[in-house]
Amino acid sequence: MFEYIKGTLIEKEPLKVVVETGGIGYRLSIPLSAFPKLPAVKSSVEFYLSHIVREDSETLYGFIGKEERNLFETVIAVSGIGPKTGIAIIGHIDSGAFAQAVATSDIRLLSKIPGIGKKTAERLVIEMRDKFKGKNKGNFVAAPMIAENILLSDALGALINLGYAPLVAQKAIQAVLLDKKDESDLGKLITAALQKI
């Protein structure tokens, strides 16, 4: 129903913002990962929207990027995944890492996302594989590190096992790969990533 909203940022919290446009303040639920990217209050903002209507509620979900919104809408189409779980997925892992986790059946990584247990992660992998196959690759932006590479997957898994959030771990690995594109030693990659966190 709604595609996007442009307006003035009136309030911001880690999971919620209020955007005023045309004299109306719209409350949007946002993924946790969007909060650090928000400008100062009273600044101009734009969010891509997903309007979810339930029997007992009506909620606008706001996303900084169109690919995040598209992924959210694809994820909540999976049986057993509601908007709250969908927004948690978007807030804790970027679309490229999520696509790789699905492609490589990385149940362990998916299970680290709040609200996702082992059975839900398995269902996500099974159902999302087909959805990703049917989508144009432009709908979901994959980060450069997301090539099917066991070394990168192992490094990401190691950082997650050390207690780092998947999104933090992935960004650290990406930062290392920008500096050292040909790094092939797992130990060195993990050590360098830890220094970036």
C-alpha positions, 0 to 999 in steps of 0.5 A: 500500500505504501512505498516510502515516506520522506519527512522530518525525523521527530523522534528516534529510538533503537526500534522506533522512529517518528517521521513527520510529513504533511503535518502528520507524525508516522510511527515506524518500527525499524530494525536495530541495525538502522538506528546507528545510521539515522541522522539527528532529530529534526533532519530530513529522512526517507524510509521504505515502508512495509504496511502490515495489517493484522486482526488486532494491529496495524504497523508501519515498518521502515527500512533505510534501503529498499533491499532490506524492505524486500527481504523483510517482506520475503522473510515474513512470507515464510510460515511461522515467521511474523513481522517481529521475527522478520524485523529481528532478522533484518536488524541482526544480519545484513541481506548478503550474510543472510543469503549466504547463510541460506545458501550454505544451510548455516543453521548455527548462524541463523540460530544466533539471531534473537527469536530464531531457534534451530527448527525455525532456522531449518525452516528458513533455509528450506523455504528461503532457498526457493524464494532466493532462486526465484528472485532477481539478484538485484533485489538483495544486495550481497556484500563482496565477502559473500562469495561462497567461500568456506574461509569467510564462513568459518571466520564469521562462525568463529566470531559469532561463537566468541559472542559477537553479533552476526552483523558486527562480525560480518562488518569486521570481516568486510573491513579486513577484506578491504585492507587485505583482499587476498588473506587466506589464513583463517587465524590471521583473518580472525585476529585482524577482524577482532582488531576491527571490532 
